[in-house]
Amino acid sequence: MKVLIVGGGGREHALATKIARERGVSKLLCTPGNAGIARVAQLVSVDPSDVDALCALASHESIDLTIIGPELPLDRGVVDRFRRAGLRIFGPPRDAAQLECSKVFAKGFMARHGIPTARYRVCDSAHDARTVLASGEFGFPVVLKADGLAAGKGVVVAADRDEANAAVRAAMVERRFGDAGARLVIEECLSGPEVSFFALCDGTRALPLTSAQDHKRVFDGDRGPNTGGMGAFAPSPLLDAELQAEVMRDIVEPVLRGMRAEGTEYRGFLYAGLMLTCAGPKVIEFNVRFGDPEAQAVMPLIESDLLPLLSSAADGRLASGAPRMTDTVAVCIVIASGGYPGAVKSGVPIRGLEEAERVQGVTIFHAGTAMQDNQIVTAGGRVLTVVGTGADYREARERAYVAAARISFDGMQYRRDIGLKALQPASQQFTKTSDA
């Protein structure tokens, strides 16, 4: 089978590494890829946001299955374009992708189909948003979300009215997120630990994969601005079999039924960002693709071949039975450039990768890297993901941090507390408020 993976981050490196090792793969391409993906796949220089160019590439290369990593091509209708051309692709069509690509759509969809989520208001102007804040309907802290895609940075948890009004001004007046901030969702701030849950869907059926917990804030102790993710561990010790069954029944399956009722089908990864509240799991957000860095933590734990599952889901014919998972756990640390999530410097040489990769139980996935003068250099904000696996979270975490300490480049930063939550009693985690 000839396979094309679209994307160039750590998630796509994790997918490519997993699929490259599986039976039946005759050729693996990735666009645009990165320096790490180049080790396991042939890189092709095509803009992932150009759906016509992607379709032409898949047709020219006689690709049997295209796998979409990031959300932007999905929002631009890449699945619809491929299907019109008779090409097989894994991912949801544009109408279904609005679960992630429009927060307004997602909240309305959940309301229509009885999916538990936070109370909310949609605001079409800065005046409307300030009026909602002044009404005291949600109190403080309060959550403000840009409607459209904002690279994981369009959410603010405002502690008071001044901070909330500043978030309104940034999104709707200064337009820091462009058109993504033209509308805002203001919602109550839920309390409890956050868990990410992943399912594989074929439009009618869904198979549970596993869960994870990520770390969104840039600094230790969940301080600083939101990022695309600074680390994760998987599976979450908070999501037992009973709670997983509840999530499948009350959240995942209603998504599939609701999509069909509204005239489309959801095929692809479904990522449910959940808050485990005292009233049960509630959806903070949906992603319509695998998470990053969660994918880097989860992929090493999947024992079954993944490609047959993705291929079956793309065709709408998943068999019953969840994929086999290893009996290990994973902790992954994102190594970022200095200044992230703000402006960063690229082209900085990276040292120590070979030494880090020699640590037992460690895999390193590249994100923002490139080759320059036969040397791997930085090429983005999130540069690498260092994944440690082990029999328990303590062992996995120790391996990941030993490996991370062997890597260096000018300005490098990473959190030192990734995975500590997995070592805490569950009761200590039920105090957190949403920052996703």
RAKAUR-V939822 format. One record per residue. N is the residue number from 1. RES is the residue in one letter. SS is DSSP state (alpha for helix, beta for strand, coil for the rest). PSI is psi as a letter, one per 40 degrees, with the letter a starting at -180 (none if undefined). OMEGA is omega in degrees with one decimal (NA if undefined). Layout:
N RES SS PSI OMEGA
N RES SS PSI OMEGA
This chain:
1 M coil h 174.8
2 K beta h -172.7
3 V beta h 174.6
4 L beta h 174.1
5 I beta h -178.9
6 V beta h 178.8
7 G beta i -176.4
8 G coil f -177.5
9 G coil a 179.8
10 G alpha d 177.3
11 R alpha d -178.2
12 E alpha d 175.5
13 H alpha d 178.0
14 A alpha d 177.3
15 L alpha d -178.3
16 A alpha d 179.7
17 T alpha d 179.3
18 K alpha d -174.3
19 I alpha d -178.8
20 A alpha d -177.4
21 R coil e -171.7
22 E coil i 179.8
23 R coil i 173.1
24 G coil e 178.1
25 V coil h -178.9
26 S coil d -179.8
27 K beta h 179.4
28 L beta h 177.1
29 L beta i 175.8
30 C beta h 176.1
31 T beta h -4.7
32 P beta e 179.4
33 G coil a 177.3
34 N coil a -174.3
35 A coil d 178.7
36 G coil d 179.9
37 I alpha d -179.6
38 A alpha e 178.8
39 R alpha d -173.2
40 V coil e -176.9
41 A coil i 173.9
42 Q beta h -178.8
43 L beta i 177.2
44 V coil h -176.1
45 S coil g 175.3
46 V coil h 179.0
47 D coil h -178.8
48 P coil e 179.7
49 S coil e -178.9
50 D coil g -172.1
51 V alpha d 178.2
52 D alpha d 178.8
53 A alpha d 176.7
54 L alpha d 179.0
55 C alpha d 178.5
56 A alpha d 178.2
57 L alpha d -178.8
58 A alpha d 178.8
59 S alpha d -178.5
60 H alpha d -177.4
61 E coil e -178.1
62 S coil f -178.5
63 I coil h 179.5
64 D coil d 178.4
65 L beta h 173.7
66 T beta h -179.0
67 I beta h -178.0
68 I beta h 178.5
69 G coil c -174.9
70 P coil i -174.1
71 E alpha d -173.2
72 L alpha d 177.2
73 P alpha d 178.4
74 L alpha d 178.5
75 D alpha d -179.0
76 R coil e 171.9
77 G coil f -177.8
78 V alpha d -179.3
79 V alpha d 177.9
80 D alpha d -179.4
81 R alpha d -179.4
82 F alpha d -177.4
83 R alpha d 176.8
84 R alpha d -179.9
85 A coil e 179.6
86 G coil f -178.9
87 L coil i -178.8
88 R coil h -176.2
89 I beta i 179.2
90 F beta h 179.5
91 G coil i -179.9
92 P coil i 174.4
93 P coil i -172.8
94 R alpha d -178.7
95 D alpha d 179.2
96 A alpha d -179.0
97 A alpha e 178.7
98 Q alpha e 172.8
99 L alpha d 176.0
100 E alpha d -168.4
101 C alpha e 174.6
102 S coil h 177.9
103 K alpha d 178.3
104 V alpha d 177.9
105 F alpha d -176.3
106 A alpha d -179.1
107 K alpha d 178.1
108 G alpha d 179.0
109 F alpha d -180.0
110 M alpha d 178.3
111 A alpha d -178.4
112 R alpha d -172.6
113 H coil e 171.2
114 G coil f 178.9
115 I coil h -172.8
116 P coil h 179.6
117 T beta i -179.0
118 A coil i 172.0
119 R coil i -172.5
120 Y beta i 169.7
121 R beta i 175.2
122 V beta h -177.9
123 C beta h -177.6
124 D coil e 178.5
125 S coil i 177.6
126 A alpha d 178.3
127 H alpha d 178.2
128 D alpha d -177.7
129 A alpha d 179.8
130 R alpha d 178.2
131 T alpha d 178.0
132 V alpha d -179.9
133 L alpha d -178.2
134 A alpha d -177.5
135 S alpha d -178.8
136 G coil e -177.5
137 E coil d -176.0
138 F coil e -177.5
139 G coil a 179.0
140 F coil i 0.5
141 P coil i -180.0
142 V beta i -177.1
143 V beta h 176.7
144 L beta h -176.2
145 K beta h 170.1
146 A beta i -175.1
147 D coil d -172.2
148 G coil a -178.0
149 L coil h -178.3
150 A coil f 175.7
151 A coil f 177.2
152 G coil e -173.8
153 K coil e -175.4
154 G coil e -179.2
155 V beta h 176.7
156 V beta h 169.7
157 V beta h -173.1
158 A beta h -177.5
159 A coil d -178.2
160 D coil i -174.8
161 R alpha d 179.3
162 D alpha d 179.9
163 E alpha d 178.8
164 A alpha d 178.9
165 N alpha d 176.5
166 A alpha d 178.2
167 A alpha d 176.3
168 V alpha d -179.2
169 R alpha d -178.5
170 A alpha d -175.1
171 A alpha d -167.4
172 M alpha d 179.9
173 V alpha d -179.6
174 E coil e 177.4
175 R coil f -179.7
176 R coil d 178.4
177 F coil e -179.5
178 G alpha a -178.9
179 D alpha d -179.4
180 A alpha d -178.7
181 G alpha e -179.5
182 A coil d 173.2
183 R coil i 178.6
184 L beta i 166.8
185 V beta h 173.6
186 I beta h -175.8
187 E beta i 178.0
188 E beta i 179.4
189 C coil h -179.7
190 L coil i -178.9
191 S beta h 179.9
192 G coil i 176.9
193 P beta i 178.2
194 E beta h 177.8
195 V beta h 174.0
196 S beta h -179.8
197 F beta h -174.0
198 F beta h 176.5
199 A beta i 177.5
200 L beta h -169.3
201 C beta i 177.5
202 D beta e -179.8
203 G coil d 179.7
204 T coil d -178.2
205 R coil i 176.1
206 A beta h 174.1
207 L beta h 175.7
208 P beta h 173.6
209 L beta c 177.8
210 T beta a -178.7
211 S beta i 177.3
212 A beta i 169.9
213 Q beta h -177.9
214 D beta i -176.4
215 H coil h -172.4
216 K coil d -173.7
217 R beta i -171.6
218 V beta d -174.0
219 F beta i 177.6
220 D coil i 178.7
221 G coil e -178.7
222 D coil f 176.5
223 R beta i 177.3
224 G beta a -175.3
225 P beta i 173.3
226 N beta i 176.3
227 T coil a 171.8
228 G coil e 179.3
229 G coil h -177.8
230 M coil e 178.4
231 G beta i -178.3
232 A beta i 168.8
233 F beta i -175.9
234 A beta i -9.3
235 P coil i 176.1
236 S coil h 176.8
237 P coil e -177.8
238 L coil e -174.2
239 L coil g 178.6
240 D coil a -175.7
241 A alpha d -179.4
242 E alpha d -179.6
243 L alpha d 177.0
244 Q alpha d 178.7
245 A alpha d 178.2
246 E alpha d 179.0
247 V alpha d 177.7
248 M alpha d -176.1
249 R alpha d -170.2
250 D alpha e -175.3
251 I alpha d -173.4
252 V alpha d -177.6
253 E alpha d 174.0
254 P alpha d 175.0
255 V alpha d -179.5
256 L alpha d 178.9
257 R alpha d -179.0
258 G alpha d 177.8
259 M alpha d 179.3
260 R alpha d 179.2
261 A alpha d -178.4
262 E coil e 169.4
263 G coil e 177.3
264 T coil i 177.6
265 E coil i 178.0
266 Y coil h 174.8
267 R beta h -179.6
268 G beta a 171.6
269 F beta h 170.0
270 L beta h -179.4
271 Y beta h 176.6
272 A beta h 172.9
273 G beta h -170.3
274 L beta i 165.9
275 M beta h 179.2
276 L beta g -176.4
277 T beta i 176.5
278 C coil d 179.1
279 A coil e -179.6
280 G beta i -179.3
281 P beta h 174.5
282 K beta i -176.8
283 V beta h 171.6
284 I beta d -179.6
285 E beta i 168.7
286 F beta i 164.8
287 N beta i -175.3
288 V coil f 178.0
289 R coil i 178.1
290 F coil i -179.6
291 G coil i 174.5
292 D coil h 26.6
293 P coil e -177.1
294 E alpha d 179.7
295 A alpha d -179.1
296 Q alpha d 177.7
297 A alpha d -173.5
298 V alpha d -173.6
299 M alpha d 179.4
300 P coil e -178.7
301 L coil e -178.7
302 I beta h -177.1
303 E coil d 179.1
304 S coil i 168.5
305 D coil h -176.1
306 L coil d -173.3
307 L alpha d 177.7
308 P alpha d 177.8
309 L alpha d -179.9
310 L alpha d 179.3
311 S alpha d 178.8
312 S alpha d 178.6
313 A alpha d 179.3
314 A alpha d -179.5
315 D coil e 179.7
316 G coil f -176.4
317 R coil f 175.2
318 L coil h 172.1
319 A coil i 178.1
320 S coil i 177.9
321 G coil h -179.2
322 A coil i 177.8
323 P coil i 177.6
324 R coil h 176.9
325 M beta i 174.9
326 T coil i 177.1
327 D coil f 177.6
328 T coil i 175.1
329 V beta i -177.2
330 A beta i 171.7
331 V beta h -179.8
332 C beta i -177.5
333 I beta h 175.5
334 V beta h 173.9
335 I beta h -172.2
336 A beta i 174.9
337 S coil i 175.3
338 G coil h -179.1
339 G coil e 178.7
340 Y coil h 14.4
341 P coil e 175.0
342 G coil a -178.8
343 A coil i -178.5
344 V coil i 177.4
345 K coil h 177.6
346 S coil i 179.0
347 G coil e -178.9
348 V coil h -178.6
349 P beta h 179.7
350 I coil h -178.8
351 R beta i 170.4
352 G coil e -176.8
353 L alpha d -178.7
354 E alpha d 178.8
355 E alpha d -180.0
356 A alpha d -177.8
357 E alpha e 179.4
358 R coil e 178.9
359 V coil h -178.4
360 Q coil h 175.8
361 G coil e -176.4
362 V beta h 170.7
363 T beta h 179.3
364 I beta h 177.2
365 F beta h -180.0
366 H beta i 175.4
367 A coil c 178.6
368 G coil g 177.4
369 T beta i 176.1
370 A beta i 173.8
371 M beta h 178.8
372 Q beta h -178.2
373 D coil f 178.1
374 N coil f 178.0
375 Q beta i 178.0
376 I beta h -177.8
377 V beta i 177.7
378 T beta i -179.8
379 A coil f -179.9
380 G coil a -178.3
381 G coil d 174.6
382 R beta h -167.8
383 V beta d -175.0
384 L beta i 168.3
385 T beta h 179.9
386 V beta h -175.1
387 V beta h 173.2
388 G beta h 174.4
389 T beta i -179.4
390 G beta i -179.2
391 A coil d 177.7
392 D coil i -175.8
393 Y alpha d -179.1
394 R alpha d -180.0
395 E alpha d -179.9
396 A alpha d -179.2
397 R alpha d -179.6
398 E alpha d 179.4
399 R alpha d -179.3
400 A alpha d -177.8
401 Y alpha d 174.0
402 V alpha d 179.4
403 A alpha d -179.1
404 A alpha d -178.4
405 A coil e 180.0
406 R coil e -178.9
407 I coil i 177.5
408 S beta i 167.1
409 F coil i -175.8
410 D coil h 178.0
411 G coil e -176.0
412 M coil h 177.2
413 Q beta i 172.0
414 Y coil i 179.3
415 R coil i 179.4
416 R coil e -175.0
417 D coil e 179.8
418 I coil h 177.2
419 G coil e 179.5
420 L alpha d 179.6
421 K alpha d -179.3
422 A alpha e 179.9
423 L alpha e -177.8
424 Q coil i 169.5
425 P coil i -177.6
426 A alpha d -176.6
427 S alpha d -179.1
428 Q alpha e -179.1
429 Q alpha e -175.2
430 F coil f 176.3
431 T coil e -171.4
432 K coil i 174.4
433 T beta i -171.2
434 S coil h 168.5
435 D coil e -178.3
436 A coil none NA
